Amino acid sequence: MSRGEVATTPQGPGEGGPRGGLKTFRCGDVVPGCDEVFRGTAAAIIALAGVHAARDHGVDPTDPALLDAVRGAMRPA
């Protein structure tokens, strides 16, 4: 894993299979210049990206516009 990447826990059986529901989110797609990358379930990405957003960007991770932007920027892993 390269610098700036954060791995999340993959889905288990019964949640889309071992890799079936995995997504990727690149923070730089929402915050230009950020190189953090998250991989995992949508819920895990929202949780970890929220911590990252508050800690590293000083933004409210519960802001509906931010949550919509993160969800919209997720791609299949």
C-alpha positions as CSV (number, residue, x, y, z in Angstrom):
1,M,0.0,0.0,0.0
2,S,1.4,3.4,-0.9
3,R,1.6,6.5,1.2
4,G,-1.8,8.1,1.7
5,E,-3.8,4.8,1.4
6,V,-6.0,3.6,4.2
7,A,-7.3,0.0,4.0
8,T,-10.6,-0.8,5.6
9,T,-11.9,-4.2,6.6
10,P,-13.3,-6.1,3.6
11,Q,-16.8,-7.4,3.6
12,G,-17.4,-10.9,4.9
13,P,-19.7,-13.6,3.6
14,G,-23.3,-12.5,3.7
15,E,-22.4,-8.9,3.0
16,G,-21.8,-9.2,-0.7
17,G,-19.0,-11.8,-0.6
18,P,-15.4,-11.5,0.3
19,R,-14.8,-8.6,-2.1
20,G,-18.2,-8.1,-3.7
21,G,-19.3,-4.8,-2.2
22,L,-15.9,-3.1,-1.8
23,K,-15.5,0.5,-2.8
24,T,-12.7,3.0,-3.2
25,F,-12.8,6.6,-2.2
26,R,-10.0,9.1,-3.1
27,C,-10.3,12.1,-0.8
28,G,-8.7,14.3,-3.5
29,D,-11.8,13.9,-5.6
30,V,-13.6,16.0,-2.9
31,V,-10.7,17.9,-1.4
32,P,-8.2,18.8,-4.1
33,G,-4.6,18.1,-3.2
34,C,-5.4,15.4,-0.6
35,D,-3.8,12.0,-1.4
36,E,-5.7,9.8,1.1
37,V,-7.4,6.7,-0.4
38,F,-9.9,4.5,1.4
39,R,-11.0,1.0,0.4
40,G,-13.7,-1.0,2.0
41,T,-17.5,-1.1,2.4
42,A,-19.3,2.1,1.9
43,A,-20.1,2.3,5.7
44,A,-16.4,1.8,6.6
45,I,-15.3,4.4,4.2
46,I,-17.8,6.9,5.5
47,A,-16.6,6.3,9.1
48,L,-12.9,6.5,8.3
49,A,-13.2,9.4,5.9
50,G,-15.2,11.3,8.5
51,V,-12.4,10.9,11.0
52,H,-9.9,12.0,8.3
53,A,-12.0,15.0,7.3
54,A,-12.3,16.3,10.8
55,R,-8.7,15.6,11.8
56,D,-6.9,16.6,8.6
57,H,-9.2,19.1,6.9
58,G,-11.0,20.6,9.9
59,V,-14.5,20.0,8.4
60,D,-17.6,18.6,10.1
61,P,-17.9,14.9,9.1
62,T,-21.7,15.0,9.6
63,D,-22.2,17.8,7.0
64,P,-24.8,16.4,4.6
65,A,-23.1,18.0,1.6
66,L,-19.8,16.4,2.5
67,L,-21.5,13.0,3.0
68,D,-23.2,13.3,-0.4
69,A,-19.9,14.3,-2.0
70,V,-18.1,11.3,-0.5
71,R,-20.8,8.9,-1.5
72,G,-20.9,10.3,-5.0
73,A,-17.1,9.9,-5.3
74,M,-17.0,6.3,-4.3
75,R,-16.1,3.8,-7.0
76,P,-16.1,0.0,-7.2
77,A,-12.8,-1.4,-5.8
